[in-house]
Amino acid sequence: MHTFTVTERDVTQAWVAACNKLDRKDNPDRTGLHTVVRIADPTSDDPVFRAELDRLRTSRGLWPLETVASTLFPAALATRCASPDDLAERYRRMYPVIKRYPGNHRGTYFGRLVSYPAVSKSGVDQLSTVISRLRAQAAGTKIAAAYEIDLAAATDTDTDTDTDTKEAGADLLVHTAGKDNSYIGFPCLSHISLQLDRDRRVHAAALYRSHFMFERAYGNYLGLGRLLAYIAQQAELACGTLTVVAGHARLDGPITQLRPLLTGTSRLAA
């Protein structure tokens, strides 16, 4: 079993380090199990490197990285919304149109966060709920985390009858039991867990069942970092570390063309 853990400062360095861990002579299929990528500042990356990676991606017919990131967090839309409730409502109104785009017929990750399939027709707005809980939690007794295995439902209440505090649920569910039955494809992201530390920083851990490093991972890191930063800002907290765990990671794409980027010897990344 090939696995690894990397910890780097920003999105670019973390993505490069993870790809290099997969691109090894002793790992001919360039895959890993239970890989861990930890990014200290998930809101930061190298724009020159991103542009070069984007050129390589679009030459292969892939969506731009900004498009991938927006499926996790629509940053441009968020800047035009007054509150998380407003963002969720506007996105839900747009969702039927968004799902008509190629690759979106089963929805988007952000769609699952603001309209999680549940008993109500409009779904559950997990994003606003988590922000409210984190804000309340930070104002009172700070509970570091809700210790979860993905057994929760988005409609679960969070009152802890055994203590004098209320546990601020810090989970964003994506995978839906009984609905998401395909072996591959959406949603590869299953769960996002949020933790609040004593320094009023919010940290996120995202669990993927699989991760294609060239096709999706860099854009996913960008989107997750922006989502975490938005949650922290709206909860009046600081943005912390992003950790991404992949059950199965694969270095896909044109390896020969990728290696100059991964070694820093390409024209723009040098």
N, C-alpha and C positions, 0 to 999 in steps of 0.2 A: 504494500500500500504506500503510495507516494502522497505526502502531505506537507504542509508548511504553515508557518505563521510569519507575517511580516508586519512591521510597525514603521510607518514613515510619516513625514511632516504634512504632505499635501496629497491631493488626488493624483497628480502626475507621478510623483515619486512612488506612491503606493502601487499604482497600476503597473509601472515599469518593473518594480521589484517582484510583484506577483507573477508577471509574465516570465521573467527570468527564472523564477523558481520552477516554473513548468517546463521551460525550454532547456532541458538538460539531457546529456547523452544517456544517462541512466534512466530516463523517462521517455522512451521513444514515442509513446502515444500522446505525450504532452498533456496529461490529465492528472488531477489530484482529487483526493477525497478529504472531506472535512477540513478544507483550507480556511485560514483566518487572515483577513486583511484589516489592519487597524490604521485609521487615518486621524492624526492629531488635529489637523485643521481641514475639515472636509468642505469648507467654503472656498478653499484656495487651490488653484492649479496654474500651470504654465500655459498662458494663452498661445504662445508661439508653437509649443509642442502640440497643443490641442488642434491648432489649425493644420499642422502637417498630418496629424493622425486623421483629421477629418477629410483631407484631400485623398488620402489612401483609401479611406472607407467609402467615400462617395464614388471613387473610380471603380469600386467593386459593387456598386449598386445598393449600398446600405444607406439608411437614413442618416442625416447629420446628427452629431452628438447632441445638439440642443434639442432636437426632436425627441431623441431617446430620453433625455433628462426631463422633458416636459411631461412625459407619461407618468412620472413619479411626482413632479411638482411643477405646475404651470406658473413659473415665476412672473412672466409678463402680465398674466391675468391678476395675480395676487397684488401687484403694485397698483391696480386700478380698483381694488376692493377695500372697503372701509374696515372690515372685520373678518374673522374666520367664518362666521355665519354667512356673511355676504358672499365670500369666496365659494363656500360650499353650495349655496343656492344658485349662484350664477353658473357654476360648473355643471350642476345637475340639469339646468335648463339647456346647456350646450351638449350634454352627454349623448343624446340620440344622434346628433350630427357627427360628433367625434367618433362614434362607433361605426359610422359609415366608411371611414378612411381605411385603406388596406392595412390589415394586421390588427385592427382595433375592434373587430366584430364581437369579440368576447369581452370587450371593455378595456379599461386602462387601470394601472395601479392606483392613480389618484382617484379615479372613479370609485374604486373599492373603498378608499378611505373616507369619502364624503357620501357614498351611497352604497354601503355594504348590504348585500342581499339579505333580507330578513323579513319579518312578518309584515312590516309596513310597506306600502306601495312605493314610497320614495326611498326606502332603504334607511340605514342608520348613518348619521353623520358622526363618524368616529373622531375626525380631526378636531372639531370644536369641543367635543367632550373631553378629549385628552388634554387639550390646552387649558380648559377650565379646571380640570382636576389637578394639573401640575401647578397652576397659579394658586389654587387653594392650598395645595400641599406645601408649597414654598412659604406661604403666609403663616402656617401653623407648624405642627409637628412634622418633621421631615422624615418620610419613609423612603428609603433608598430605592426600593423596587418592589414590583409585584412579581413574585417568583412563580413563573408560569411555564407549563408545557401547554401546547396549543389545544387546550380543552375548553377555553373560554368561548363565549358567544358575544357578539358585539352588543347584545341587549342585556348582558348580565349586569346586575348592580354590584356595588363594591363595599357595602357596609360590613365591617368586621365586628361581629357581635361579641368576640372574645376579648376585645381591648377597648380602651377609651378613645381610640383614634379611628379615622376612616382611611382605608387604604386607597390612595389615588391610583386608580387603574391606569397603567401606562403601556397599553398594548394597542397596536394597530393591526388588525387582522386583514389578510388579503385572500388566502386560500379559503374556499367555501366547501365544506364537506357535503357530499351528495350532489354537488354542482360541477366541481372541477375534477373531471374523471379522466382527462387525456393524459397520456404518458409523457408527452413533450408539449412545449409551447406554453402559452399564458395559462395560469400565472406561475412563473418560476420563483418569484418572490412569494414566500408564504406568510411572513410575520415580521413585524417591527416592534421591538421592545425598547421602552424608554426608561432611563434611570436618572434620578436627581441626586447629586452629591451634596456634601456639606458646604461647598463653595458656591452653591446656587448655579451649578452648571448642569445642563441636560445632555446626557450621552445616549446614543442610539446603537442598538445591535439589530442587524437585519439578517434574516435567515433565508437563503435561497436553496431550493432543491437542486438547481444546476445553474451554472454561470458560464456563458461564452465570453471569453475575455476580449476578443476583437469586436465581435458583433454588438455586445451589450454592456460589458462591465464598466468601461470608462464613463459612458453616459449615465449608467445607473448610479455610480459613485457621485457624479455631479448632482443628479436629481435628489438623491438621499441627503446629501450635504445641505442642499437648499431647503429641503423639507425640514430637516433638523433645525436649521437656523431660523426658519419661519416660526416653528413651534416655540423655540426658545424666546424669540423676540416677543411673540404674542403673549407668552406666559410671564414676561418681564424677568427672564432668566438669561444666562449666558450659554452660548453654544459650545458644546463639549466635543468629545471624540466620537467618531463613527467606526463601528466594527461590523464587517461583513463576513458572514460565515456561509460557505458554499458546500453543500453536500457533495457535489461533483463539479469541479472546475475544469474547463478545457481551453487551451490556447489554440483557437481556431484561426482562420484567415491565412493570408499569404506570408508564410514564415520568412521566406527569403527577403521580402520587402520590409517586413516588420523588424528584422534584427538590427538594421542600422539605427532605428529609433530606440530600440531597447538597450543598445550599447552606447548611445549618445554620439554616434559618428555620422548621423545624417547632416545634411547641409544646414538645416535650420536649428536642429536640436543640439548641435555641437557647441 
